[in-house]
Amino acid sequence: MKPLLRHAMDNHYAVAAFNLVDYNTTKAMVKAAEGLNAPVICQTSSKTIKYYSHKEIVSWVRTVAEDSPVPVVLHLDHCHDIAMIEECAKAGWTSIMIDASELPFEENLAQSLKVRAIAEKYGVGMEAELGQIMGVEDDMVVDEADSVLTDPADAGRFCDALDLSAFACAVGTAHGYYKGEPVVDFDRIQAINTRTRTPMALHGGTGLSDETFAKAIERGAAKINISTNLKHVWVKSFVDYHLANPKDFEPLRVGDAQYQACKAMFAGFIEKFGGSGQGSAFLAAQSVPA
């Protein structure tokens, strides 16, 4: 993930990162990326891993990605459990995230350094978080009163110590659907990226305006997470198909309706983030000697 996000940051686009639900959505996100010649990040939450298994999820991604002409990252999203993080790295994830953002700075850094060692051991990318992003993600809940925006000076110290592939920070976005208009601190995004020069992971992408995405990408956001929107499309496409076809109980037709709806959603975000055509551009850049 590290060279991919560096390429995105340097070329002013962002890689879309979607939290997969099942094999169908995994296939849909990779095929959407292929249709646009774009890189894509397939993310997994801790609860998704617990529901299925490491082996099953890796098999899905390998099946759709190993012969794909575009770059595909398998990334572990917010995770507190260091044992699970190492198990993912060992099983085949190409990027891992430690979220110790609820801890004081020094404790967060200490936990993140443990994961840095794991990332180096298995040769995978790493994301870590500083500041607390409000909303609900997996089983973690941060209300507005407890959210803490990331200090650019602290961000610099944090990133200098960790050599991250992606840096998650709190800049006014939130997990889940927004209640009212989000207040995104673009000056903070600029200050953090100027200080860290580390590709920023913008969490809480569902519900943000096109203008917000464009401004964040312009200031260094290189990875944008979409999770809640996928969950809604996945459920709604199932319900809509059944309401329109109440006597059709063929699972493959229902599944295809979900697949097509999710694929269209993925493609829309990939285009919105400027990823179209960047798959081959990134691969070409990697083949040129430094």
C-alpha positions as CSV (number, residue, x, y, z in Angstrom):
1,M,0.0,0.0,0.0
2,K,2.9,2.4,0.7
3,P,4.1,3.0,-2.9
4,L,0.5,3.0,-4.1
5,L,-0.6,5.8,-1.8
6,R,2.6,7.7,-2.4
7,H,1.8,7.6,-6.1
8,A,-1.8,8.8,-5.3
9,M,-0.6,11.7,-3.2
10,D,2.0,12.8,-5.7
11,N,-0.5,12.6,-8.6
12,H,-3.4,14.2,-6.8
13,Y,-5.9,11.4,-6.7
14,A,-7.1,9.1,-3.9
15,V,-7.5,5.3,-3.8
16,A,-11.0,4.2,-2.9
17,A,-11.0,1.8,0.1
18,F,-14.2,-0.2,0.6
19,N,-15.1,-2.5,3.5
20,L,-16.1,-5.8,1.9
21,V,-19.2,-7.6,3.2
22,D,-18.9,-11.0,1.4
23,Y,-17.4,-12.6,-1.7
24,N,-19.9,-10.9,-4.0
25,T,-18.9,-7.4,-2.8
26,T,-15.2,-8.3,-3.0
27,K,-15.6,-9.3,-6.6
28,A,-17.7,-6.3,-7.4
29,M,-15.1,-3.8,-6.1
30,V,-12.2,-5.4,-8.0
31,K,-14.3,-5.7,-11.3
32,A,-15.3,-2.0,-10.9
33,A,-11.7,-1.1,-10.5
34,E,-10.7,-3.1,-13.6
35,G,-13.4,-1.5,-15.6
36,L,-11.8,1.9,-14.9
37,N,-8.2,0.8,-14.9
38,A,-7.9,1.9,-11.3
39,P,-6.3,0.7,-8.1
40,V,-8.5,-0.4,-5.2
41,I,-8.3,-1.2,-1.5
42,C,-10.4,-4.1,-0.2
43,Q,-10.8,-3.5,3.6
44,T,-11.9,-5.8,6.3
45,S,-13.3,-5.0,9.7
46,S,-12.5,-7.1,12.8
47,K,-16.1,-8.3,13.1
48,T,-16.1,-9.4,9.4
49,I,-13.0,-11.5,10.1
50,K,-14.5,-13.0,13.2
51,Y,-17.7,-13.8,11.3
52,Y,-16.0,-15.6,8.4
53,S,-12.3,-16.4,8.9
54,H,-8.9,-15.2,7.8
55,K,-8.7,-18.2,5.4
56,E,-12.0,-17.5,3.7
57,I,-11.4,-13.7,3.2
58,V,-7.9,-14.2,1.8
59,S,-9.3,-16.8,-0.6
60,W,-11.9,-14.4,-1.9
61,V,-9.4,-11.6,-2.5
62,R,-6.8,-13.9,-4.1
63,T,-9.4,-15.4,-6.4
64,V,-10.5,-12.1,-7.8
65,A,-7.1,-10.2,-7.5
66,E,-4.3,-12.5,-8.4
67,D,-4.8,-12.3,-12.1
68,S,-6.2,-8.8,-12.1
69,P,-4.5,-6.2,-14.3
70,V,-5.0,-3.5,-11.6
71,P,-3.3,-3.1,-8.1
72,V,-5.4,-4.6,-5.3
73,V,-4.6,-4.1,-1.6
74,L,-6.1,-6.3,1.1
75,H,-6.2,-4.0,4.2
76,L,-7.2,-4.6,7.8
77,D,-9.3,-1.6,8.9
78,H,-9.5,-0.2,12.5
79,C,-8.2,-2.9,14.9
80,H,-7.3,-2.9,18.6
81,D,-6.2,-6.5,18.8
82,I,-2.5,-6.9,18.1
83,A,-2.9,-10.7,18.0
84,M,-5.5,-10.3,15.2
85,I,-3.3,-7.8,13.4
86,E,-0.4,-10.3,13.3
87,E,-2.7,-13.1,12.3
88,C,-3.9,-11.0,9.3
89,A,-0.3,-10.1,8.3
90,K,0.6,-13.8,8.5
91,A,-2.5,-15.0,6.6
92,G,-2.0,-12.7,3.5
93,W,-3.2,-9.2,4.2
94,T,-1.0,-6.8,2.4
95,S,-1.7,-3.9,4.8
96,I,-2.7,-3.7,8.5
97,M,-4.0,-0.9,10.8
98,I,-3.6,-0.4,14.5
99,D,-6.2,1.9,16.0
100,A,-5.0,2.9,19.5
101,S,-6.3,6.4,19.1
102,E,-8.3,6.3,22.3
103,L,-5.0,6.1,24.3
104,P,-2.8,9.0,25.3
105,F,-0.2,9.9,22.7
106,E,2.8,8.0,24.2
107,E,0.7,4.8,24.8
108,N,-0.8,5.1,21.3
109,L,2.7,5.4,19.9
110,A,4.0,2.5,22.0
111,Q,1.2,0.2,20.7
112,S,1.8,1.4,17.1
113,L,5.5,0.7,17.3
114,K,4.6,-2.9,18.3
115,V,2.6,-3.1,15.1
116,R,5.4,-1.5,13.1
117,A,7.6,-4.4,14.0
118,I,4.8,-6.8,12.8
119,A,4.6,-4.9,9.5
120,E,8.3,-5.1,9.0
121,K,8.4,-8.8,9.9
122,Y,5.8,-9.7,7.2
123,G,6.7,-7.0,4.7
124,V,3.3,-5.4,4.7
125,G,2.0,-1.8,4.7
126,M,0.8,-0.1,7.9
127,E,-1.8,2.5,8.9
128,A,-2.2,4.0,12.4
129,E,-4.5,6.7,13.8
130,L,-4.0,9.8,16.0
131,G,-6.9,11.8,17.2
132,Q,-10.4,10.3,17.6
133,I,-12.8,10.2,14.7
134,M,-16.4,10.5,15.8
135,G,-19.2,8.0,14.9
136,V,-19.6,4.2,14.9
137,E,-17.0,2.0,13.2
138,D,-17.2,-1.8,13.8
139,D,-17.9,-2.0,17.6
140,M,-16.1,1.3,18.4
141,V,-18.3,4.3,19.3
142,V,-16.9,7.8,19.7
143,D,-19.5,10.5,20.4
144,E,-19.0,14.1,19.4
145,A,-18.0,15.2,22.9
146,D,-15.2,12.6,23.0
147,S,-13.8,13.2,19.5
148,V,-10.4,14.9,19.4
149,L,-9.0,16.6,16.3
150,T,-5.5,15.7,15.4
151,D,-2.8,18.2,16.3
152,P,-0.4,18.8,13.4
153,A,2.7,18.9,15.6
154,D,1.8,15.6,17.3
155,A,1.0,14.2,13.9
156,G,4.6,15.0,12.8
157,R,6.1,13.3,15.8
158,F,3.9,10.3,15.4
159,C,4.6,9.8,11.7
160,D,8.3,10.4,12.1
161,A,8.5,7.5,14.5
162,L,6.4,5.0,12.5
163,D,7.1,5.3,8.7
164,L,3.5,4.7,7.9
165,S,1.9,3.8,4.5
166,A,-1.2,5.7,5.6
167,F,-2.0,8.1,8.4
168,A,-5.5,8.2,9.8
169,C,-6.4,11.4,11.7
170,A,-9.4,13.4,12.9
171,V,-10.1,16.4,10.8
172,G,-13.9,16.7,11.3
173,T,-15.2,13.7,9.4
174,A,-17.3,11.0,11.1
175,H,-18.0,7.3,10.6
176,G,-21.6,6.5,9.6
177,Y,-24.1,8.8,8.0
178,Y,-23.9,12.5,8.8
179,K,-26.6,14.3,10.8
180,G,-26.4,17.7,9.4
181,E,-23.5,19.2,7.4
182,P,-20.0,17.9,8.4
183,V,-17.5,20.6,9.3
184,V,-14.2,19.4,7.7
185,D,-11.1,21.3,8.8
186,F,-9.2,21.7,5.4
187,D,-6.5,23.9,7.0
188,R,-5.8,21.1,9.4
189,I,-5.6,18.6,6.6
190,Q,-3.1,20.9,4.8
191,A,-1.0,21.5,8.0
192,I,-0.9,17.8,8.8
193,N,0.2,16.8,5.3
194,T,2.8,19.5,5.1
195,R,4.3,18.4,8.4
196,T,4.1,14.6,7.9
197,R,4.4,14.1,4.1
198,T,2.6,10.8,4.8
199,P,-0.4,9.9,2.7
200,M,-3.6,10.7,4.6
201,A,-6.4,8.2,5.1
202,L,-9.7,10.0,5.2
203,H,-12.1,8.0,7.3
204,G,-15.9,8.7,7.3
205,G,-16.2,9.2,3.5
206,T,-19.9,8.2,3.3
207,G,-22.0,11.3,2.8
208,L,-19.3,13.8,2.1
209,S,-19.9,16.2,-0.9
210,D,-17.9,16.0,-4.1
211,E,-16.4,19.4,-3.2
212,T,-15.2,18.1,0.2
213,F,-13.6,15.1,-1.5
214,A,-11.9,17.3,-4.1
215,K,-10.5,19.7,-1.4
216,A,-9.3,16.9,0.8
217,I,-7.5,15.2,-2.1
218,E,-6.0,18.5,-3.2
219,R,-4.5,18.8,0.3
220,G,-3.1,15.3,0.5
221,A,-5.8,12.7,1.2
222,A,-4.7,9.7,-0.7
223,K,-7.0,6.9,0.7
224,I,-10.7,7.5,1.3
225,N,-12.8,5.0,3.2
226,I,-16.3,4.0,2.2
227,S,-18.2,1.6,4.5
228,T,-21.6,2.7,5.6
229,N,-22.7,3.5,2.0
230,L,-21.9,-0.1,0.9
231,K,-23.9,-1.6,3.8
232,H,-27.0,0.4,2.7
233,V,-26.7,-0.4,-1.0
234,W,-26.1,-4.1,-0.2
235,V,-29.3,-4.3,1.9
236,K,-31.4,-1.9,-0.2
237,S,-30.6,-3.7,-3.5
238,F,-31.7,-7.0,-2.0
239,V,-35.0,-5.5,-0.7
240,D,-35.7,-3.6,-3.9
241,Y,-35.2,-6.7,-6.1
242,H,-37.6,-8.7,-3.9
243,L,-40.2,-6.0,-3.8
244,A,-40.1,-5.7,-7.6
245,N,-40.0,-9.5,-8.1
246,P,-42.0,-11.0,-5.1
247,K,-42.4,-14.4,-6.7
248,D,-38.7,-14.8,-7.7
249,F,-36.8,-16.9,-5.2
250,E,-33.8,-17.7,-7.3
251,P,-30.8,-16.7,-5.2
252,L,-28.4,-16.1,-8.1
253,R,-30.7,-13.4,-9.6
254,V,-31.0,-11.7,-6.2
255,G,-27.3,-11.9,-5.7
256,D,-26.6,-10.5,-9.2
257,A,-28.9,-7.5,-8.4
258,Q,-26.8,-6.8,-5.3
259,Y,-23.6,-7.3,-7.3
260,Q,-24.6,-4.9,-10.0
261,A,-25.8,-2.2,-7.5
262,C,-22.6,-2.4,-5.5
263,K,-20.3,-2.5,-8.5
264,A,-22.0,0.7,-9.8
265,M,-21.5,2.4,-6.4
266,F,-17.8,1.4,-6.3
267,A,-17.2,2.7,-9.8
268,G,-18.9,6.0,-8.9
269,F,-16.5,6.6,-6.0
270,I,-13.4,5.5,-7.9
271,E,-14.2,8.0,-10.6
272,K,-15.0,10.7,-8.1
273,F,-11.7,10.2,-6.4
274,G,-9.7,10.5,-9.6
275,G,-8.6,6.8,-9.8
276,S,-9.6,6.2,-13.4
277,G,-6.6,5.2,-15.5
278,Q,-4.2,5.2,-12.5
279,G,-3.9,1.5,-12.3
280,S,-1.5,1.2,-15.3
281,A,0.1,4.6,-14.4
282,F,1.1,3.3,-11.0
283,L,2.4,0.0,-12.4
284,A,4.4,1.8,-15.1
285,A,5.9,4.1,-12.4
286,Q,7.0,1.0,-10.4
287,S,8.9,-0.5,-13.4
288,V,11.0,2.6,-13.8
289,P,14.4,2.4,-12.0
290,A,14.7,5.1,-9.2
